């Protein structure tokens, strides 16, 4: 976890492994909104209601958190955010091609608290595990993450 120097109350969490999988395979996992819970263990459901609004349920007890899709570029990545009572959560998911033909797949989670909020950062997403799950799903022809496989 790092803290943004411009705003000492902003907290960021990053996961950025490198893979040989193609951007198309990674994008195929990301674009299946209903299946996001397969790679994000905290998400219990998600639906795309229209091109601008994505509603999901995150693991805040019984709390439903609306997700607003901010930008998306096919095959490259997408950014969304959620307004909460204590601040805003920004999530970025993007692919960076590297010179050797591999891809860096990044999931970034940023929490910006409201000015009157002095609580601990709201870090509920397991960012490192979710990005590894996306790569597992893209790599495995069975299209399962390790937690879904029979022993």
Secondary structure, DSSP 8 states (H G I E B T S, - for coil): -EE-SSSTTEEEEEEEEEESS-HHHHHHHHH-GGGGGGT-TTEEEEEE-SSSEEEEEEEETTEEEEEEEEEEETTTEEEEEEE-SSEEEEEEEEEEE-TTS-EEEEEEEEEEE-TT--S-------HHHHHHHHHHHHH-TT---GGGS--
